[in-house]
Amino acid sequence: DSSVEEIAPTLFRPMPADSPIRCDSSSWRVWVRDTELEVRLSLQEFEVLSLLTSRYGRVCTREELGTAIWGRGNYDLNMLHRLVHRLKRKLGPDLGAMVVSVAKRGYKVELPSSPAADVSTSSELRTILFTDIVGHGEMMTRLGDEDGRRVLREHERLTRDVLGQHGGVEVKALGDGFMASFSSVSKAFQCAAELQRAFGQRNESADEQLHVRVGLNAGEPIEEEGDFFTTVILAARIAEQADGGEILLPEPVRHLLSGKQFSFAERGEVILKGFDDAVRLYELRWRTEGAD
């Protein structure tokens, strides 16, 4: 982001007469009707708002927005979702509700149908569970497609059984893992612990061992097309730090479980890809009982 801050807007975009938002690309100032916006937007945030406002009421595709900000092929959808989320947060609940996500297409600016309209964010706290099979690629090469797929089907069946028992909603299957969502933090952790126990019991008699790592995170995730972006990115990065049989979580989620019957071990701070600040991680001791 910092490198783009040095680039000036390349053109002045005329604003439709019926738009309640007006962006002046020569001064980077924004007016909402007759009132100037007091909060200062970054250049990227201003460019997104300017482009959306210039097409007031019409959809601006994700490809158009991403190319305008970073250049063709220099971005991914998570970058765009995070940028729009930051913009909406800076604009506040009323003005931010005018920036609307259009599933499978992009975004547009329009007057909300109600004061609380905001289709691209969820205010409900969700816990995201991210799993990954350790050594998946090596296993598939060694076993071959048929036998490797047989083991994966067993992994999928076992995981889905445990998710169903604990109220987990399968967001997507990833081939060598799963992403699931929970409305309860405690149930997510109970599910993660039960998953590791189930795979441990399976491995006692199985010819092919399956070792799964788990990352957990909780928050109010951005949702579009059935996906959760901001929260799951951190959950996935945390899972990458785990070894087989481990369950890792960030410190803020650890505090959500204060007083619950879970035991944890501190794993120290790490810098995760895509995040500027260090994240302090904890390991859920699923083999022991009682809270620390």
Contacts in CASP RR format, 6 or more apart in sequence:
PFRMAT RR
TARGET T0000
AUTHOR 0000-0000-0000
METHOD contacts of the structure
MODEL  1
DSSVEEIAPTLFRPMPADSPIRCDSSSWRVWVRDTELEVRLSLQEFEVLS
LLTSRYGRVCTREELGTAIWGRGNYDLNMLHRLVHRLKRKLGPDLGAMVV
SVAKRGYKVELPSSPAADVSTSSELRTILFTDIVGHGEMMTRLGDEDGRR
VLREHERLTRDVLGQHGGVEVKALGDGFMASFSSVSKAFQCAAELQRAFG
QRNESADEQLHVRVGLNAGEPIEEEGDFFTTVILAARIAEQADGGEILLP
EPVRHLLSGKQFSFAERGEVILKGFDDAVRLYELRWRTEGAD
1 42 0 8 1.000
1 44 0 8 1.000
4 43 0 8 1.000
4 44 0 8 1.000
4 69 0 8 1.000
4 70 0 8 1.000
5 42 0 8 1.000
5 43 0 8 1.000
5 44 0 8 1.000
7 43 0 8 1.000
8 43 0 8 1.000
9 25 0 8 1.000
9 28 0 8 1.000
9 43 0 8 1.000
9 46 0 8 1.000
9 47 0 8 1.000
9 50 0 8 1.000
11 25 0 8 1.000
12 25 0 8 1.000
12 26 0 8 1.000
13 23 0 8 1.000
13 25 0 8 1.000
13 50 0 8 1.000
13 51 0 8 1.000
13 53 0 8 1.000
13 54 0 8 1.000
14 54 0 8 1.000
15 21 0 8 1.000
15 22 0 8 1.000
15 23 0 8 1.000
15 53 0 8 1.000
15 54 0 8 1.000
15 56 0 8 1.000
16 53 0 8 1.000
16 54 0 8 1.000
16 55 0 8 1.000
16 56 0 8 1.000
18 56 0 8 1.000
19 53 0 8 1.000
19 56 0 8 1.000
19 109 0 8 1.000
20 32 0 8 1.000
20 33 0 8 1.000
20 98 0 8 1.000
20 111 0 8 1.000
21 30 0 8 1.000
21 31 0 8 1.000
21 32 0 8 1.000
21 49 0 8 1.000
21 53 0 8 1.000
21 56 0 8 1.000
21 95 0 8 1.000
21 98 0 8 1.000
21 109 0 8 1.000
22 30 0 8 1.000
22 31 0 8 1.000
22 53 0 8 1.000
23 29 0 8 1.000
23 30 0 8 1.000
23 46 0 8 1.000
23 49 0 8 1.000
23 50 0 8 1.000
23 53 0 8 1.000
23 54 0 8 1.000
24 30 0 8 1.000
24 31 0 8 1.000
25 50 0 8 1.000
28 41 0 8 1.000
28 43 0 8 1.000
28 46 0 8 1.000
29 36 0 8 1.000
29 37 0 8 1.000
30 36 0 8 1.000
30 37 0 8 1.000
30 41 0 8 1.000
30 46 0 8 1.000
30 49 0 8 1.000
31 37 0 8 1.000
32 95 0 8 1.000
37 91 0 8 1.000
37 95 0 8 1.000
39 90 0 8 1.000
39 91 0 8 1.000
41 49 0 8 1.000
41 87 0 8 1.000
41 90 0 8 1.000
42 86 0 8 1.000
44 69 0 8 1.000
44 83 0 8 1.000
45 83 0 8 1.000
45 86 0 8 1.000
45 87 0 8 1.000
45 90 0 8 1.000
47 68 0 8 1.000
47 69 0 8 1.000
48 65 0 8 1.000
48 69 0 8 1.000
48 83 0 8 1.000
48 84 0 8 1.000
48 87 0 8 1.000
48 107 0 8 1.000
49 87 0 8 1.000
49 91 0 8 1.000
49 99 0 8 1.000
49 109 0 8 1.000
51 60 0 8 1.000
51 64 0 8 1.000
51 65 0 8 1.000
51 68 0 8 1.000
52 60 0 8 1.000
52 65 0 8 1.000
52 99 0 8 1.000
52 107 0 8 1.000
52 108 0 8 1.000
52 109 0 8 1.000
53 109 0 8 1.000
55 108 0 8 1.000
55 109 0 8 1.000
56 108 0 8 1.000
56 109 0 8 1.000
56 110 0 8 1.000
57 108 0 8 1.000
57 109 0 8 1.000
57 110 0 8 1.000
58 108 0 8 1.000
59 102 0 8 1.000
59 105 0 8 1.000
59 106 0 8 1.000
59 107 0 8 1.000
59 108 0 8 1.000
60 106 0 8 1.000
60 107 0 8 1.000
60 108 0 8 1.000
61 105 0 8 1.000
61 106 0 8 1.000
62 77 0 8 1.000
62 80 0 8 1.000
62 105 0 8 1.000
62 106 0 8 1.000
62 107 0 8 1.000
65 80 0 8 1.000
65 106 0 8 1.000
65 107 0 8 1.000
66 75 0 8 1.000
66 79 0 8 1.000
66 80 0 8 1.000
67 73 0 8 1.000
67 75 0 8 1.000
69 75 0 8 1.000
69 80 0 8 1.000
69 83 0 8 1.000
70 79 0 8 1.000
77 229 0 8 1.000
78 229 0 8 1.000
78 233 0 8 1.000
81 222 0 8 1.000
81 224 0 8 1.000
81 229 0 8 1.000
81 230 0 8 1.000
82 222 0 8 1.000
82 229 0 8 1.000
82 230 0 8 1.000
84 99 0 8 1.000
84 101 0 8 1.000
84 107 0 8 1.000
84 120 0 8 1.000
85 120 0 8 1.000
85 121 0 8 1.000
85 222 0 8 1.000
85 229 0 8 1.000
85 230 0 8 1.000
87 96 0 8 1.000
87 99 0 8 1.000
88 96 0 8 1.000
88 99 0 8 1.000
88 118 0 8 1.000
88 120 0 8 1.000
88 121 0 8 1.000
91 98 0 8 1.000
91 99 0 8 1.000
93 116 0 8 1.000
93 118 0 8 1.000
94 115 0 8 1.000
96 118 0 8 1.000
97 112 0 8 1.000
97 115 0 8 1.000
97 116 0 8 1.000
97 117 0 8 1.000
97 118 0 8 1.000
98 109 0 8 1.000
98 110 0 8 1.000
98 111 0 8 1.000
98 112 0 8 1.000
99 107 0 8 1.000
99 108 0 8 1.000
99 109 0 8 1.000
99 120 0 8 1.000
100 107 0 8 1.000
100 108 0 8 1.000
100 109 0 8 1.000
100 110 0 8 1.000
100 112 0 8 1.000
100 117 0 8 1.000
100 119 0 8 1.000
100 120 0 8 1.000
101 107 0 8 1.000
101 119 0 8 1.000
101 120 0 8 1.000
101 224 0 8 1.000
102 108 0 8 1.000
103 224 0 8 1.000
103 225 0 8 1.000
104 225 0 8 1.000
107 120 0 8 1.000
112 118 0 8 1.000
120 222 0 8 1.000
120 223 0 8 1.000
120 224 0 8 1.000
121 220 0 8 1.000
121 222 0 8 1.000
121 223 0 8 1.000
122 220 0 8 1.000
122 221 0 8 1.000
122 222 0 8 1.000
122 223 0 8 1.000
123 220 0 8 1.000
124 183 0 8 1.000
124 220 0 8 1.000
125 183 0 8 1.000
125 185 0 8 1.000
125 218 0 8 1.000
125 219 0 8 1.000
125 220 0 8 1.000
126 181 0 8 1.000
126 182 0 8 1.000
126 183 0 8 1.000
126 218 0 8 1.000
126 219 0 8 1.000
126 220 0 8 1.000
126 221 0 8 1.000
126 228 0 8 1.000
126 231 0 8 1.000
127 181 0 8 1.000
127 182 0 8 1.000
127 183 0 8 1.000
127 184 0 8 1.000
127 185 0 8 1.000
127 187 0 8 1.000
127 188 0 8 1.000
127 189 0 8 1.000
127 216 0 8 1.000
127 217 0 8 1.000
127 218 0 8 1.000
127 219 0 8 1.000
127 253 0 8 1.000
128 171 0 8 1.000
128 179 0 8 1.000
128 180 0 8 1.000
128 181 0 8 1.000
128 182 0 8 1.000
128 188 0 8 1.000
128 216 0 8 1.000
128 217 0 8 1.000
128 218 0 8 1.000
128 221 0 8 1.000
128 228 0 8 1.000
128 231 0 8 1.000
128 232 0 8 1.000
128 235 0 8 1.000
129 168 0 8 1.000
129 178 0 8 1.000
129 179 0 8 1.000
129 180 0 8 1.000
129 181 0 8 1.000
129 182 0 8 1.000
129 188 0 8 1.000
129 191 0 8 1.000
129 192 0 8 1.000
129 214 0 8 1.000
129 215 0 8 1.000
129 216 0 8 1.000
129 235 0 8 1.000
130 177 0 8 1.000
130 178 0 8 1.000
130 179 0 8 1.000
130 214 0 8 1.000
130 215 0 8 1.000
130 216 0 8 1.000
130 217 0 8 1.000
130 232 0 8 1.000
130 235 0 8 1.000
130 236 0 8 1.000
130 238 0 8 1.000
130 239 0 8 1.000
131 159 0 8 1.000
131 177 0 8 1.000
131 178 0 8 1.000
131 179 0 8 1.000
131 180 0 8 1.000
131 195 0 8 1.000
131 212 0 8 1.000
131 213 0 8 1.000
131 214 0 8 1.000
131 215 0 8 1.000
131 239 0 8 1.000
132 174 0 8 1.000
132 176 0 8 1.000
132 177 0 8 1.000
132 212 0 8 1.000
132 213 0 8 1.000
132 239 0 8 1.000
132 240 0 8 1.000
133 139 0 8 1.000
133 155 0 8 1.000
133 176 0 8 1.000
133 177 0 8 1.000
133 210 0 8 1.000
133 211 0 8 1.000
133 212 0 8 1.000
134 211 0 8 1.000
134 212 0 8 1.000
134 213 0 8 1.000
134 243 0 8 1.000
134 244 0 8 1.000
135 211 0 8 1.000
136 175 0 8 1.000
136 176 0 8 1.000
137 176 0 8 1.000
139 148 0 8 1.000
139 151 0 8 1.000
139 208 0 8 1.000
140 148 0 8 1.000
143 151 0 8 1.000
143 208 0 8 1.000
151 208 0 8 1.000
151 210 0 8 1.000
152 175 0 8 1.000
152 176 0 8 1.000
154 202 0 8 1.000
154 210 0 8 1.000
155 177 0 8 1.000
155 210 0 8 1.000
155 212 0 8 1.000
156 173 0 8 1.000
158 195 0 8 1.000
158 198 0 8 1.000
158 199 0 8 1.000
158 202 0 8 1.000
159 177 0 8 1.000
159 178 0 8 1.000
159 195 0 8 1.000
160 170 0 8 1.000
161 198 0 8 1.000
162 191 0 8 1.000
162 194 0 8 1.000
162 195 0 8 1.000
162 198 0 8 1.000
163 169 0 8 1.000
163 170 0 8 1.000
163 178 0 8 1.000
163 180 0 8 1.000
163 191 0 8 1.000
165 191 0 8 1.000
165 194 0 8 1.000
166 182 0 8 1.000
166 187 0 8 1.000
166 188 0 8 1.000
166 190 0 8 1.000
166 191 0 8 1.000
166 194 0 8 1.000
167 182 0 8 1.000
167 184 0 8 1.000
167 187 0 8 1.000
167 191 0 8 1.000
168 180 0 8 1.000
168 181 0 8 1.000
168 182 0 8 1.000
168 187 0 8 1.000
168 188 0 8 1.000
168 191 0 8 1.000
169 180 0 8 1.000
169 181 0 8 1.000
169 182 0 8 1.000
170 178 0 8 1.000
170 179 0 8 1.000
170 180 0 8 1.000
171 179 0 8 1.000
171 180 0 8 1.000
171 181 0 8 1.000
171 226 0 8 1.000
171 227 0 8 1.000
171 228 0 8 1.000
171 232 0 8 1.000
172 178 0 8 1.000
172 179 0 8 1.000
172 227 0 8 1.000
177 212 0 8 1.000
179 228 0 8 1.000
179 232 0 8 1.000
179 235 0 8 1.000
179 236 0 8 1.000
180 188 0 8 1.000
180 191 0 8 1.000
181 228 0 8 1.000
182 188 0 8 1.000
182 191 0 8 1.000
185 218 0 8 1.000
185 253 0 8 1.000
185 256 0 8 1.000
185 257 0 8 1.000
186 257 0 8 1.000
186 260 0 8 1.000
188 216 0 8 1.000
188 218 0 8 1.000
189 216 0 8 1.000
189 247 0 8 1.000
189 249 0 8 1.000
189 257 0 8 1.000
189 260 0 8 1.000
189 262 0 8 1.000
189 284 0 8 1.000
192 214 0 8 1.000
192 215 0 8 1.000
192 216 0 8 1.000
192 247 0 8 1.000
192 284 0 8 1.000
192 286 0 8 1.000
193 247 0 8 1.000
193 284 0 8 1.000
193 286 0 8 1.000
195 212 0 8 1.000
195 214 0 8 1.000
196 212 0 8 1.000
196 214 0 8 1.000
196 245 0 8 1.000
196 247 0 8 1.000
196 286 0 8 1.000
197 286 0 8 1.000
199 210 0 8 1.000
199 211 0 8 1.000
199 212 0 8 1.000
199 245 0 8 1.000
202 210 0 8 1.000
203 209 0 8 1.000
203 210 0 8 1.000
203 211 0 8 1.000
211 243 0 8 1.000
211 244 0 8 1.000
211 245 0 8 1.000
212 244 0 8 1.000
212 245 0 8 1.000
213 239 0 8 1.000
213 240 0 8 1.000
213 242 0 8 1.000
213 243 0 8 1.000
213 244 0 8 1.000
213 245 0 8 1.000
213 246 0 8 1.000
213 247 0 8 1.000
213 248 0 8 1.000
214 239 0 8 1.000
214 242 0 8 1.000
214 245 0 8 1.000
214 246 0 8 1.000
214 247 0 8 1.000
214 248 0 8 1.000
215 235 0 8 1.000
215 236 0 8 1.000
215 238 0 8 1.000
215 239 0 8 1.000
215 242 0 8 1.000
215 247 0 8 1.000
215 248 0 8 1.000
215 249 0 8 1.000
216 235 0 8 1.000
216 238 0 8 1.000
216 247 0 8 1.000
216 248 0 8 1.000
216 249 0 8 1.000
216 253 0 8 1.000
216 284 0 8 1.000
217 231 0 8 1.000
217 232 0 8 1.000
217 234 0 8 1.000
217 235 0 8 1.000
217 238 0 8 1.000
217 249 0 8 1.000
217 250 0 8 1.000
217 253 0 8 1.000
218 231 0 8 1.000
218 252 0 8 1.000
218 253 0 8 1.000
218 256 0 8 1.000
219 231 0 8 1.000
220 231 0 8 1.000
221 228 0 8 1.000
221 229 0 8 1.000
221 230 0 8 1.000
221 231 0 8 1.000
221 232 0 8 1.000
222 228 0 8 1.000
222 229 0 8 1.000
222 230 0 8 1.000
222 231 0 8 1.000
223 229 0 8 1.000
233 274 0 8 1.000
234 250 0 8 1.000
234 272 0 8 1.000
234 275 0 8 1.000
234 279 0 8 1.000
237 272 0 8 1.000
237 273 0 8 1.000
237 274 0 8 1.000
237 275 0 8 1.000
238 248 0 8 1.000
238 249 0 8 1.000
238 250 0 8 1.000
238 272 0 8 1.000
238 279 0 8 1.000
238 281 0 8 1.000
239 248 0 8 1.000
240 272 0 8 1.000
241 248 0 8 1.000
241 267 0 8 1.000
241 270 0 8 1.000
241 272 0 8 1.000
241 281 0 8 1.000
242 248 0 8 1.000
242 283 0 8 1.000
246 283 0 8 1.000
247 283 0 8 1.000
247 284 0 8 1.000
247 286 0 8 1.000
248 267 0 8 1.000
248 281 0 8 1.000
248 282 0 8 1.000
248 283 0 8 1.000
248 284 0 8 1.000
249 281 0 8 1.000
249 282 0 8 1.000
249 284 0 8 1.000
250 279 0 8 1.000
250 280 0 8 1.000
250 281 0 8 1.000
250 282 0 8 1.000
251 279 0 8 1.000
251 280 0 8 1.000
251 281 0 8 1.000
251 282 0 8 1.000
254 264 0 8 1.000
254 282 0 8 1.000
257 291 0 8 1.000
259 291 0 8 1.000
260 291 0 8 1.000
261 289 0 8 1.000
261 290 0 8 1.000
261 291 0 8 1.000
262 284 0 8 1.000
262 285 0 8 1.000
262 290 0 8 1.000
262 291 0 8 1.000
262 292 0 8 1.000
263 284 0 8 1.000
263 285 0 8 1.000
263 288 0 8 1.000
263 289 0 8 1.000
263 290 0 8 1.000
263 291 0 8 1.000
263 292 0 8 1.000
264 282 0 8 1.000
264 283 0 8 1.000
264 284 0 8 1.000
264 285 0 8 1.000
264 292 0 8 1.000
265 282 0 8 1.000
265 283 0 8 1.000
265 285 0 8 1.000
266 280 0 8 1.000
266 281 0 8 1.000
266 282 0 8 1.000
266 283 0 8 1.000
267 280 0 8 1.000
267 281 0 8 1.000
267 282 0 8 1.000
267 283 0 8 1.000
268 280 0 8 1.000
268 281 0 8 1.000
269 278 0 8 1.000
269 279 0 8 1.000
269 280 0 8 1.000
269 281 0 8 1.000
270 278 0 8 1.000
270 279 0 8 1.000
270 281 0 8 1.000
271 278 0 8 1.000
271 279 0 8 1.000
272 279 0 8 1.000
END
